[in-house]
Every structure is written in structure tokens, then in C-alpha cells.
């Protein structure tokens, strides 16, 4: 059952990525990006509220301080990931992001081992190493980066990978602590906190950009349909990933999630956006498949 939930999460994640690529040309500057992401989180809040309403879930009965803390933790780390991802791209370190996101997989694996005693088998460590090598090859960073990475850019990359890993761990923490509470409750409050944090970042970036460029208000109406689809996919991706965390151990779930997402995103870009698959990329994809097989089959 866990693999089914993960497959659904991956499908939603790839669809979200497709919409993100389609809308990327309309978003200029951090202020626009923060506004778009804040709107996405608001849509996710509405979706979560609707799911609780139709599921006849009484939030007050399900709510306690622990759920609020875990949801706040998840919402904050989600927002930190969004911001650091955007700034890293702006700083020219885009090709290294996948490397640090793969390294970030170690966060939920090690924390789940330390706190919940989830085992990590030797073949899973080997598979994770193979996945990391595959990502490095696919990125071909040393050959394609135009400027030397700065200490600040490196810090952003580490923070981005760690934030993504901590967000994943928050799902596992919720499932382990409140398995009797519907996942929609956790997702709803996660996006409430995330929307608040991103809204603050929006006003900060927008004020700065207005002073520097005197930009007008970003017109989101042109991409509102895509943003709505992205919001649905974002919510369902988190929803199904959290359900998968109840059935799969961290050493299986998170490397599989990150590795398969990388493979599917590369294939999606090649098919729908005609992005050429280089020799190194093909080798990396083959290694990804090998790493996933080592983790899940051997």
C-alpha cells in the first residue's frame, strides 16, 4: 500500500513540476515568486478545509498542542525550502540543488533511526550512494557552472537540502505521533503556517524590489489556472507522501521518492519541453534506476 501512495505522490509531484515550468516565464523577481507561492498555500488551505469538511472531521476534537507544533515545524521548513530554492537559483547554483536535495534525504533517515529505531540496511546505504553519484553525474556541475560558488551560496544549498529533509521528517513524525488523526488535519495546518511565513517574505521582497525597480503589482490572472492545479498537486503530493510514511521505512521511502522524482522530472522535461538528454544525463538515469533497485529489491 505504501508504494501505491508513493506512486500517487510522485504523479502529483511531476504534474506540479510541469505546471511550474509552464508558468516560469510569467514570474519575475522574488516578490512575484513569493506572491505566487503564497497564493498556492492559500489554495492548499482551502483544499485541506474542504477535505476535513467532507470527511466530517471535527478539528477541535483532533487538535492539541503537539499537532500544532509538528504542523508549524512542517510549515516553516516548507517555506524555508521554497525561499532558499529560489535564492539558490538566482545565485546561479541551480545545478547543485539536486545534489543537496539528495543529501537532504539523510536527514529523515538518520532522525527516524535515532528516534524511532527504523533500521537502515547495508544495501540501502549502497543504493543511496549510487543515487548520489547518479545525481552528481546528471548535474555535471563542474562543467556547466559559470561562476565559482560562494560561501553564502553553499550555505543556501545546505539549508535548502536540510529544510526539504526536515519537511519530510515532519510527515514521519506526525504519523508516528498521531496515527489516529486524519492526515488532512496535518496538511491543513502545515499550509496555514507556510502561507503566513511566505506572506512575510513576499512583503519583504516586494518592498525591496519596488524601491529598486518600482515594479507594479504582479498580474497572476494569466497563470491562475496553472497555480490552482499546482496547489491541488502540492497538497496531494504531501498528503500521499505522509500516508506512504505510515507504511514504508525512511531508508526506503525518501531515497525512492527523491530518486524517482528526479528520473520522472528528467523524462517529463525531455518529452514535453524538448530538453535534450545528454550522455551524462542518460548514464545518471541508468544509475538512478540501479540505485532504486538496490534499495528496494536486494
Backbone as numpy.savetxt, mean C-alpha at the origin, in Angstrom:
# Nx Ny Nz CAx CAy CAz Cx Cy Cz
-8.74 -20.62 1.98 -9.57 -19.41 1.98 -8.70 -18.15 1.98
-7.56 -18.23 2.69 -6.68 -17.08 2.76 -6.14 -16.68 1.40
-5.83 -17.68 0.55 -5.32 -17.39 -0.79 -6.40 -16.74 -1.65
-7.64 -17.12 -1.45 -8.74 -16.49 -2.19 -8.88 -15.02 -1.81
-8.84 -14.73 -0.51 -8.90 -13.34 -0.07 -7.72 -12.53 -0.61
-6.54 -13.15 -0.62 -5.37 -12.46 -1.13 -5.50 -12.19 -2.63
-6.02 -13.15 -3.37 -6.23 -12.97 -4.81 -7.18 -11.81 -5.09
-8.24 -11.72 -4.30 -9.20 -10.61 -4.46 -8.53 -9.28 -4.12
-7.69 -9.28 -3.07 -6.97 -8.06 -2.70 -6.03 -7.62 -3.81
-5.33 -8.59 -4.42 -4.40 -8.27 -5.50 -5.14 -7.73 -6.71
-6.30 -8.31 -7.04 -7.10 -7.83 -8.16 -7.51 -6.38 -7.94
-7.95 -6.07 -6.73 -8.33 -4.69 -6.40 -7.12 -3.76 -6.45
-5.97 -4.25 -5.99 -4.76 -3.44 -5.99 -4.30 -3.10 -7.40
-4.34 -4.06 -8.32 -3.93 -3.82 -9.70 -4.91 -2.85 -10.37
-6.19 -3.00 -10.11 -7.19 -2.08 -10.67 -6.95 -0.67 -10.16
-6.63 -0.56 -8.89 -6.31 0.75 -8.31 -5.09 1.35 -8.98
-4.08 0.52 -9.23 -2.88 0.99 -9.90 -3.16 1.47 -11.32
-4.04 0.76 -12.02 -4.43 1.16 -13.38 -5.07 2.54 -13.36
-6.00 2.75 -12.45 -6.67 4.05 -12.34 -5.68 5.14 -11.95
-4.72 4.79 -11.10 -3.71 5.76 -10.70 -2.87 6.23 -11.88
-2.51 5.29 -12.75 -1.74 5.66 -13.94 -2.57 6.51 -14.88
-3.84 6.19 -15.02 -4.72 6.95 -15.92 -4.90 8.39 -15.46
-4.85 8.62 -14.17 -5.11 9.96 -13.63 -3.85 10.75 -13.33
-2.69 10.11 -13.47 -1.44 10.76 -13.06 -1.16 12.05 -13.83
-1.62 12.12 -15.07 -1.34 13.31 -15.87 -2.17 14.52 -15.47
-3.21 14.31 -14.68 -4.08 15.41 -14.29 -3.69 16.04 -12.96
-2.82 15.35 -12.21 -2.46 15.81 -10.87 -1.08 16.46 -10.91
-1.03 17.73 -10.52 0.22 18.47 -10.50 0.50 18.97 -9.09
1.68 18.67 -8.59 2.08 19.19 -7.28 1.56 18.35 -6.14
2.18 18.54 -4.97 1.81 17.79 -3.79 0.43 18.17 -3.27
0.07 19.44 -3.42 -1.24 19.87 -2.95 -2.35 19.14 -3.65
-2.25 19.03 -4.99 -3.25 18.30 -5.76 -3.28 16.83 -5.34
-2.09 16.24 -5.18 -2.01 14.83 -4.80 -2.62 14.59 -3.42
-2.33 15.48 -2.48 -2.88 15.34 -1.14 -4.41 15.49 -1.15
-4.89 16.42 -1.97 -6.34 16.63 -2.07 -7.02 15.39 -2.64
-6.43 14.84 -3.73 -6.99 13.65 -4.35 -7.02 12.48 -3.39
-5.94 12.30 -2.64 -5.88 11.19 -1.69 -6.82 11.40 -0.52
-7.00 12.65 -0.10 -7.95 12.93 0.97 -9.37 12.60 0.53
-9.71 12.96 -0.73 -11.02 12.62 -1.27 -11.21 11.11 -1.33
-10.15 10.39 -1.72 -10.21 8.93 -1.75 -10.53 8.38 -0.37
-9.88 8.92 0.65 -10.11 8.43 2.01 -11.55 8.73 2.46
-12.07 9.88 2.06 -13.46 10.22 2.41 -14.41 9.23 1.76
-14.17 8.89 0.50 -14.98 7.88 -0.17 -14.89 6.54 0.56
-13.68 6.19 1.02 -13.49 4.94 1.76 -14.27 4.96 3.07
-14.33 6.11 3.71 -15.12 6.24 4.94 -16.59 5.97 4.65
-17.08 6.52 3.55 -18.48 6.33 3.16 -18.75 4.85 2.86
-17.82 4.21 2.16 -17.97 2.78 1.84 -18.00 1.95 3.12
-17.09 2.27 4.04 -17.05 1.55 5.31 -18.34 1.74 6.11
-18.85 2.96 6.13 -20.10 3.24 6.84 -21.26 2.47 6.22
-21.27 2.41 4.87 -22.34 1.68 4.17 -22.27 0.19 4.48
-21.06 -0.36 4.52 -20.92 -1.79 4.83 -21.39 -2.10 6.24
-21.07 -1.22 7.18 -21.53 -1.44 8.55 -23.04 -1.29 8.66
-23.60 -0.35 7.87 -25.05 -0.14 7.89 -25.79 -1.36 7.35
-25.36 -1.84 6.18 -26.02 -2.99 5.58 -25.75 -4.28 6.36
-24.63 -4.31 7.05 -24.32 -5.47 7.88 -24.96 -5.38 9.26
-25.68 -4.30 9.51 -26.36 -4.07 10.78 -25.40 -4.16 11.96
-24.24 -3.52 11.76 -23.21 -3.52 12.79 -23.37 -2.29 13.68
-23.52 -2.51 14.95 -23.60 -1.42 15.91 -22.18 -1.05 16.33
-21.70 0.07 15.82 -20.31 0.47 16.08 -20.06 0.66 17.57
-21.03 1.20 18.27 -20.85 1.47 19.70 -20.66 0.19 20.48
-21.34 -0.89 20.04 -21.18 -2.17 20.73 -19.82 -2.78 20.45
-19.30 -2.53 19.24 -18.03 -3.15 18.83 -16.82 -2.33 19.23
-17.07 -1.09 19.62 -15.97 -0.14 19.79 -15.37 -0.18 21.20
-14.06 -0.13 21.24 -13.36 0.10 22.51 -12.04 0.80 22.22
-11.31 1.13 23.27 -10.08 1.90 23.11 -9.04 1.21 22.26
-8.97 -0.13 22.37 -7.98 -0.87 21.61 -8.19 -0.77 20.11
-9.44 -0.87 19.68 -9.76 -0.77 18.26 -9.41 0.62 17.74
-9.72 1.64 18.54 -9.40 3.01 18.14 -7.89 3.18 17.98
-7.12 2.64 18.93 -5.66 2.78 18.87 -5.08 2.06 17.65
-5.54 0.83 17.39 -5.02 0.08 16.25 -5.42 0.76 14.95
-6.66 1.25 14.87 -7.12 1.94 13.67 -6.38 3.25 13.45
-6.12 3.97 14.54 -5.36 5.22 14.43 -3.95 4.93 13.95
-3.35 3.88 14.49 -2.01 3.46 14.07 -2.00 3.14 12.57
-3.00 2.39 12.13 -3.12 2.02 10.72 -3.33 3.24 9.84
-4.21 4.15 10.27 -4.50 5.35 9.49 -3.29 6.27 9.36
-2.56 6.42 10.45 -1.37 7.29 10.44 -0.28 6.71 9.55
-0.01 5.40 9.69 1.03 4.79 8.86 0.64 4.79 7.39
-0.65 4.62 7.11 -1.12 4.71 5.72 -0.83 6.09 5.15
-1.12 7.13 5.92 -0.89 8.50 5.47 0.59 8.79 5.30
1.41 8.32 6.24 2.86 8.52 6.15 3.39 7.85 4.88
2.89 6.66 4.58 3.31 5.97 3.36 2.95 6.78 2.12
1.73 7.28 2.06 1.30 8.08 0.89 2.20 9.29 0.70
2.47 10.01 1.78 3.26 11.24 1.69 4.71 10.93 1.32
5.32 9.96 1.99 6.73 9.64 1.70 6.88 9.06 0.30
5.89 8.31 -0.17 5.92 7.78 -1.53 5.93 8.92 -2.55
5.05 9.89 -2.34 4.96 11.03 -3.26 6.24 11.86 -3.26
6.76 12.12 -2.07 7.98 12.94 -1.97 9.16 12.18 -2.56
9.24 10.86 -2.35 10.33 10.07 -2.90 10.31 10.11 -4.43
9.12 10.02 -5.00 8.99 10.11 -6.46 9.47 11.47 -6.94
9.08 12.51 -6.22 9.47 13.87 -6.59 10.98 14.04 -6.48
11.60 13.37 -5.53 13.05 13.49 -5.32 13.85 12.66 -6.34
13.16 11.90 -7.18 13.85 11.13 -8.21 14.26 9.74 -7.79
13.73 9.25 -6.67 14.12 7.93 -6.17 13.05 6.88 -6.46
12.24 7.10 -7.49 11.12 6.22 -7.77 11.55 4.78 -7.97
12.68 4.58 -8.68 13.12 3.24 -9.01 13.53 2.43 -7.77
13.82 3.11 -6.68 14.22 2.41 -5.46 13.05 2.08 -4.55
11.89 2.62 -4.84 10.75 2.43 -3.95 10.38 0.96 -3.79
10.34 0.22 -4.91 9.96 -1.19 -4.82 10.95 -1.99 -3.99
12.23 -1.59 -4.03 13.24 -2.26 -3.22 12.92 -2.09 -1.74
12.62 -0.87 -1.34 12.37 -0.61 0.07 11.00 -1.12 0.51
10.04 -1.19 -0.42 8.75 -1.79 -0.08 8.91 -3.29 0.16
9.79 -3.93 -0.62 10.07 -5.35 -0.38 10.80 -5.53 0.96
11.74 -4.64 1.25 12.41 -4.70 2.56 11.41 -4.46 3.69
10.41 -3.61 3.43 9.40 -3.32 4.44 8.58 -4.53 4.83
8.57 -5.55 3.96 7.85 -6.79 4.27 8.41 -7.45 5.53
9.70 -7.18 5.82 10.32 -7.76 7.02 9.64 -7.26 8.30
9.06 -6.06 8.25 8.46 -5.47 9.45 7.33 -6.34 9.99
6.27 -6.65 9.22 5.21 -7.49 9.77 5.66 -8.92 10.06
6.64 -9.43 9.28 7.13 -10.79 9.52 7.82 -10.88 10.88
8.73 -9.95 11.15 9.48 -9.98 12.41 8.60 -9.65 13.61
7.70 -8.68 13.45 6.81 -8.33 14.56 5.83 -9.46 14.87
5.33 -10.12 13.83 4.42 -11.24 14.06 5.14 -12.42 14.71
6.41 -12.60 14.35 7.22 -13.65 14.99 7.44 -13.33 16.47
7.76 -12.05 16.76 8.07 -11.66 18.13 6.84 -11.62 19.02
5.72 -11.13 18.48 4.53 -10.92 19.32 3.55 -12.09 19.30
3.46 -12.78 18.17 2.46 -13.84 18.04 3.06 -15.23 17.85
4.38 -15.29 17.80 5.04 -16.57 17.65 4.84 -17.24 16.31
4.54 -16.46 15.27 4.37 -17.04 13.93 5.73 -17.48 13.40
5.85 -18.74 13.01 7.17 -19.25 12.58 7.58 -18.72 11.20
8.87 -18.69 10.97 9.42 -18.34 9.66 10.36 -19.48 9.26
9.94 -20.26 8.27 10.73 -21.41 7.84 11.90 -20.99 6.96
12.88 -21.88 6.85 14.07 -21.59 6.07 13.73 -21.30 4.61
12.83 -22.08 4.03 12.47 -21.84 2.62 11.82 -20.48 2.42
11.14 -19.98 3.46 10.52 -18.65 3.35 11.57 -17.55 3.36
12.62 -17.73 4.16 13.72 -16.76 4.13 14.42 -16.79 2.77
14.63 -17.98 2.24 15.29 -18.11 0.93 14.42 -17.46 -0.15
13.11 -17.73 -0.11 12.20 -17.14 -1.08 12.17 -15.63 -1.00
12.23 -15.11 0.22 12.23 -13.66 0.41 13.49 -13.03 -0.17
14.62 -13.70 0.00 15.88 -13.21 -0.56 15.80 -13.20 -2.09
15.23 -14.27 -2.66 15.07 -14.34 -4.12 14.18 -13.21 -4.61
13.10 -12.92 -3.89 12.21 -11.82 -4.25 12.93 -10.48 -4.21
13.74 -10.29 -3.20 14.48 -9.04 -3.07 15.46 -8.87 -4.24
16.16 -9.95 -4.59 17.08 -9.91 -5.73 16.32 -9.59 -7.01
15.13 -10.19 -7.16 14.30 -9.94 -8.34 13.92 -8.48 -8.46
13.55 -7.88 -7.32 13.16 -6.47 -7.33 14.34 -5.58 -7.70
15.51 -5.89 -7.16 16.70 -5.10 -7.48 17.00 -5.16 -8.98
16.88 -6.35 -9.56 17.14 -6.51 -10.99 16.10 -5.75 -11.81
14.84 -5.83 -11.42 13.77 -5.16 -12.17 13.92 -3.65 -12.11
14.37 -3.16 -11.00 14.51 -1.71 -10.86 15.69 -1.19 -11.69
16.76 -1.98 -11.79 17.97 -1.55 -12.51 18.35 -0.14 -12.09
18.32 0.08 -10.81 18.46 1.45 -10.28 19.78 2.11 -10.65
20.86 1.39 -10.50 22.17 2.00 -10.73 22.37 2.48 -12.16
21.63 1.87 -13.10 21.78 2.24 -14.50 20.80 3.32 -14.94
19.75 3.56 -14.17 18.71 4.47 -14.65 18.56 5.74 -13.82
19.11 5.77 -12.60 18.98 6.99 -11.81 19.91 8.07 -12.34
19.45 9.28 -12.38 20.23 10.35 -12.97 21.00 11.16 -11.94
20.65 11.03 -10.70 21.34 11.81 -9.68 21.58 10.96 -8.45
22.62 11.30 -7.75 22.99 10.51 -6.58 21.94 10.68 -5.49
21.62 9.56 -4.84 20.62 9.61 -3.79 21.18 10.34 -2.57
20.39 11.24 -2.02 20.82 12.03 -0.87 20.43 11.33 0.43
21.06 11.71 1.55 20.66 11.11 2.83 19.18 11.31 3.13
18.63 12.47 2.74 17.21 12.72 3.00 16.34 11.80 2.16
16.72 11.59 0.89 15.97 10.68 0.02 16.03 9.26 0.56
17.20 8.87 1.05 17.35 7.54 1.63 16.45 7.39 2.86
16.41 8.43 3.69 15.54 8.41 4.86 14.07 8.26 4.46
13.66 8.98 3.41 12.29 8.88 2.93 11.96 7.48 2.45
12.91 6.85 1.76 12.70 5.49 1.26 12.55 4.51 2.41
13.41 4.64 3.42 13.31 3.77 4.60 11.97 3.98 5.30
11.58 5.23 5.45 10.32 5.56 6.12 9.13 5.03 5.34
9.20 5.14 4.01 8.11 4.65 3.16 7.95 3.14 3.30
9.07 2.41 3.23 9.00 0.96 3.37 8.53 0.54 4.75
9.02 1.24 5.79 8.62 0.91 7.16 7.14 1.21 7.39
6.67 2.35 6.87 5.26 2.72 7.04 4.34 1.71 6.37
4.72 1.27 5.17 3.92 0.26 4.48 3.92 -1.06 5.24
5.08 -1.43 5.79 5.16 -2.65 6.58 4.34 -2.56 7.87
4.36 -1.41 8.51 3.59 -1.22 9.74 2.09 -1.22 9.47
1.70 -0.68 8.32 0.28 -0.73 7.93 -0.17 -2.18 7.78
0.67 -2.99 7.13 0.36 -4.41 6.99 0.27 -5.08 8.36
1.20 -4.75 9.24 1.18 -5.36 10.57 -0.07 -4.96 11.35
-0.56 -3.75 11.15 -1.77 -3.31 11.86 -2.96 -4.21 11.53
-3.00 -4.72 10.28 -4.07 -5.64 9.91 -3.95 -6.94 10.70
-2.74 -7.46 10.77 -2.50 -8.67 11.55 -2.80 -8.45 13.03
-2.42 -7.29 13.55 -2.65 -6.97 14.96 -4.14 -6.91 15.26
-4.91 -6.32 14.36 -6.36 -6.25 14.55 -6.97 -7.65 14.56
-6.59 -8.46 13.58 -7.15 -9.81 13.48 -6.81 -10.64 14.71
-5.58 -10.52 15.20 -5.17 -11.28 16.37 -5.86 -10.80 17.65
-6.15 -9.50 17.70 -6.71 -8.91 18.93 -8.23 -8.88 18.94
-8.85 -8.72 17.77 -10.30 -8.54 17.70 -10.89 -9.35 16.56
-10.63 -10.64 16.56 -11.13 -11.52 15.49 -12.66 -11.57 15.46
-13.31 -11.22 16.58 -14.77 -11.26 16.64 -15.42 -9.99 16.12
-14.61 -8.97 15.81 -15.13 -7.70 15.32 -15.05 -7.68 13.78
-16.13 -7.27 13.09 -16.09 -7.20 11.62 -14.95 -6.32 11.12
-14.31 -6.75 10.05 -13.17 -6.03 9.49 -13.58 -4.63 9.01
-14.84 -4.48 8.59 -15.31 -3.18 8.09 -15.21 -2.10 9.15
-15.33 -2.47 10.42 -15.19 -1.50 11.51 -13.76 -0.97 11.55
-12.80 -1.89 11.47 -11.39 -1.51 11.47 -11.06 -0.63 10.27
-11.53 -1.02 9.08 -11.26 -0.23 7.88 -11.89 1.15 7.96
-13.10 1.23 8.47 -13.80 2.51 8.58 -12.98 3.50 9.41
-12.56 3.09 10.61 -11.83 4.01 11.47 -10.41 4.26 10.96
-9.82 3.28 10.27 -8.51 3.49 9.65 -8.57 4.67 8.69
-9.59 4.69 7.84 -9.68 5.75 6.83 -10.16 7.08 7.42
-10.84 7.03 8.55 -11.17 8.28 9.25 -9.88 8.98 9.68
-9.01 8.23 10.33 -7.74 8.81 10.79 -6.85 9.20 9.62
-6.83 8.37 8.59 -6.00 8.66 7.43 -6.47 9.93 6.73
-7.77 10.12 6.60 -8.31 11.32 5.96 -7.93 12.57 6.74
-7.96 12.49 8.06 -7.60 13.64 8.89 -6.14 14.02 8.68
-5.26 13.02 8.71 -3.82 13.29 8.55 -3.54 13.85 7.16
-4.11 13.25 6.13 -3.86 13.71 4.76 -4.44 15.10 4.52
-5.56 15.41 5.16 -6.13 16.75 5.03 -5.18 17.80 5.59
-4.52 17.48 6.70 -3.53 18.39 7.27 -2.38 18.59 6.30
-1.87 17.50 5.73 -0.80 17.60 4.75 -1.24 18.41 3.53
-2.50 18.24 3.12 -3.01 18.98 1.98 -2.92 20.48 2.20
-3.39 20.94 3.36 -3.37 22.37 3.63 -1.94 22.90 3.73
-1.02 22.07 4.24 0.38 22.49 4.33 0.98 22.64 2.94
0.84 21.61 2.11 1.41 21.64 0.77 0.73 22.69 -0.11
-0.60 22.78 0.01 -1.34 23.73 -0.82 -0.94 25.16 -0.49
-0.80 25.46 0.79 -0.40 26.82 1.19 0.98 27.15 0.64
1.90 26.18 0.70 3.25 26.39 0.20 3.24 26.59 -1.32
2.49 25.78 -2.05 2.45 25.89 -3.50 1.75 27.17 -3.95
0.75 27.58 -3.21 0.07 28.84 -3.55 1.00 30.03 -3.40
1.85 29.99 -2.36 2.79 31.09 -2.17 3.84 31.11 -3.27
4.27 29.91 -3.70 5.34 29.84 -4.69 4.85 30.02 -6.12
3.67 29.45 -6.44 3.22 29.45 -7.84 1.87 30.11 -8.05
1.23 30.48 -6.94 -0.09 31.08 -7.00 -1.05 30.22 -7.83
-1.08 28.94 -7.52 -1.94 28.01 -8.23 -3.39 28.17 -7.81
-4.28 27.84 -8.72 -5.69 27.88 -8.41 -6.14 26.59 -7.76
-7.43 26.45 -7.59 -7.98 25.26 -6.96 -7.96 24.10 -7.96
-7.53 22.95 -7.51 -7.42 21.77 -8.36 -8.81 21.28 -8.74
-9.05 21.10 -10.06 -10.33 20.61 -10.54 -10.35 19.09 -10.61
-10.94 18.46 -9.62 -10.94 17.00 -9.53 -12.06 16.38 -10.36
-12.97 17.21 -10.88 -14.13 16.67 -11.57 -13.76 15.82 -12.79
-12.64 16.15 -13.45 -12.23 15.40 -14.64 -11.87 13.95 -14.33
-11.43 13.71 -13.13 -10.98 12.36 -12.78 -11.80 11.77 -11.64
-12.95 12.36 -11.35 -13.73 11.94 -10.19 -14.16 10.47 -10.31
-14.50 10.03 -11.52 -14.91 8.64 -11.71 -13.79 7.68 -11.37
-12.58 8.00 -11.85 -11.41 7.17 -11.54 -11.13 7.17 -10.03
-11.26 8.34 -9.42 -10.99 8.45 -7.98 -11.98 7.59 -7.20
-13.23 7.56 -7.64 -14.23 6.74 -6.96 -13.90 5.26 -7.09
-13.51 4.83 -8.30 -13.12 3.43 -8.50 -11.90 3.10 -7.66
-10.93 4.01 -7.62 -9.73 3.80 -6.81 -10.08 3.67 -5.34
-11.06 4.44 -4.88 -11.47 4.38 -3.49 -12.08 3.03 -3.15
-12.96 2.55 -4.04 -13.58 1.24 -3.83 -12.50 0.15 -3.78
-11.56 0.22 -4.74 -10.49 -0.78 -4.80 -9.55 -0.68 -3.61
-9.27 0.55 -3.16 -8.42 0.74 -1.99 -9.06 0.12 -0.76
-10.35 0.38 -0.57 -11.04 -0.16 0.59 -11.07 -1.69 0.53
-11.42 -2.24 -0.64 -11.53 -3.69 -0.76 -10.16 -4.37 -0.67
-9.12 -3.70 -1.18 -7.77 -4.24 -1.07 -7.39 -4.41 0.40
-7.63 -3.37 1.20 -7.34 -3.45 2.63 -8.26 -4.45 3.33
-9.52 -4.46 2.93 -10.51 -5.36 3.53 -10.13 -6.82 3.33
-9.83 -7.19 2.08 -9.49 -8.58 1.79 -8.11 -8.96 2.33
-7.19 -7.99 2.35 -5.86 -8.26 2.92 -5.98 -8.57 4.41
-6.84 -7.85 5.09 -7.04 -8.08 6.52 -7.68 -9.45 6.76
-8.65 -9.82 5.90 -9.26 -11.15 6.01 -8.22 -12.24 5.75
-7.34 -12.00 4.77 -6.30 -12.98 4.46 -5.36 -13.16 5.63
-5.14 -12.08 6.40 -4.23 -12.15 7.55 -4.74 -13.09 8.63
-6.05 -13.38 8.60 -6.61 -14.31 9.59 -6.33 -15.76 9.22
-5.95 -16.01 7.96 -5.77 -17.39 7.49 -4.32 -17.73 7.14
-3.50 -16.72 6.82 -2.13 -16.97 6.39 -1.15 -16.35 7.37
-0.03 -17.05 7.61 1.00 -16.48 8.48 1.71 -15.36 7.73
2.34 -14.46 8.47 2.95 -13.27 7.89 4.05 -13.59 6.90
4.83 -14.64 7.18 5.94 -15.01 6.30 5.46 -15.51 4.95
4.21 -15.92 4.87 3.62 -16.33 3.60 2.86 -15.18 2.95
2.04 -14.51 3.74 1.12 -13.49 3.20 1.84 -12.29 2.60
2.71 -11.65 3.36 3.23 -10.35 2.93 4.26 -10.42 1.79
5.18 -11.41 1.80 6.03 -11.54 0.60 5.22 -11.90 -0.64
4.22 -12.77 -0.47 3.37 -13.15 -1.61 2.60 -11.94 -2.12
2.09 -11.16 -1.21 1.33 -9.97 -1.58 2.20 -8.97 -2.34
3.38 -8.67 -1.81 4.26 -7.68 -2.44 4.83 -8.19 -3.75
5.25 -9.46 -3.77 5.83 -10.02 -4.98 4.82 -10.17 -6.11
3.65 -10.70 -5.79 2.61 -10.87 -6.81 2.11 -9.52 -7.31
2.02 -8.54 -6.43 1.58 -7.20 -6.84 2.57 -6.60 -7.82
3.86 -6.82 -7.57 4.89 -6.30 -8.47 4.79 -6.95 -9.85
4.59 -8.26 -9.87 4.47 -8.98 -11.14 3.24 -8.51 -11.91
2.09 -8.46 -11.23 0.84 -8.06 -11.88 0.89 -6.62 -12.37
1.50 -5.74 -11.59 1.61 -4.34 -12.00 2.49 -4.20 -13.24
3.58 -4.97 -13.30 4.47 -4.92 -14.46 3.75 -5.41 -15.71
2.99 -6.50 -15.57 2.25 -7.03 -16.71 1.14 -6.08 -17.14
0.48 -5.46 -16.15 -0.58 -4.49 -16.45 -0.02 -3.30 -17.23
1.14 -2.82 -16.81 1.76 -1.68 -17.49 2.14 -2.03 -18.92
2.61 -3.27 -19.11 3.01 -3.70 -20.45 1.81 -3.86 -21.37
0.72 -4.40 -20.85 -0.46 -4.68 -21.68 -1.27 -3.42 -21.96
-1.55 -2.64 -20.93 -2.46 -1.52 -21.09 -1.77 -0.19 -21.39
-0.51 -0.06 -21.00 0.19 1.21 -21.21 1.41 1.07 -22.12
1.54 -0.13 -22.72 2.59 -0.39 -23.72 4.00 -0.09 -23.21
4.20 -0.27 -21.90 5.54 -0.10 -21.34 6.37 -1.33 -21.65
7.52 -1.13 -22.25 8.35 -2.23 -22.72 8.94 -3.02 -21.56
8.84 -4.35 -21.66 9.48 -5.22 -20.68 10.91 -5.50 -21.13
11.88 -4.94 -20.44 13.28 -5.14 -20.79 13.74 -6.53 -20.38
14.94 -6.88 -20.84 15.49 -8.17 -20.48 15.64 -8.34 -18.98
16.12 -7.29 -18.32 16.28 -7.35 -16.87 14.93 -7.50 -16.17
13.92 -6.82 -16.72 12.59 -6.90 -16.12 12.04 -8.32 -16.24
12.24 -8.95 -17.40 11.76 -10.32 -17.60 12.48 -11.29 -16.67
13.80 -11.11 -16.52 14.57 -11.95 -15.58 14.04 -11.75 -14.17
13.77 -10.48 -13.81 13.23 -10.18 -12.48 11.88 -10.82 -12.25
11.02 -10.81 -13.29 9.70 -11.43 -13.17 9.83 -12.95 -12.96
10.75 -13.56 -13.69 10.97 -15.00 -13.53 11.46 -15.32 -12.12
12.35 -14.48 -11.61 12.85 -14.68 -10.24 11.72 -14.48 -9.22
10.83 -13.53 -9.50 9.68 -13.31 -8.62 8.84 -14.58 -8.53
8.55 -15.16 -9.69 7.78 -16.40 -9.70 8.52 -17.49 -8.90
9.83 -17.58 -9.10 10.62 -18.58 -8.39 10.56 -18.36 -6.88
10.70 -17.09 -6.46 10.64 -16.76 -5.04 9.30 -17.10 -4.43
8.21 -16.81 -5.16 6.87 -17.10 -4.65 6.64 -18.61 -4.53
7.18 -19.36 -5.48 7.05 -20.83 -5.42 7.85 -21.38 -4.23
9.04 -20.85 -4.02 9.87 -21.31 -2.90 9.15 -21.05 -1.56
8.53 -19.88 -1.44 7.85 -19.52 -0.20 6.62 -20.37 0.06
5.85 -20.66 -0.99 4.54 -21.25 -0.81 4.43 -22.75 -1.10
5.41 -23.30 -1.83 5.29 -24.69 -2.24 6.32 -25.58 -1.55
7.59 -25.12 -1.52 8.66 -25.98 -0.98 8.56 -26.13 0.54
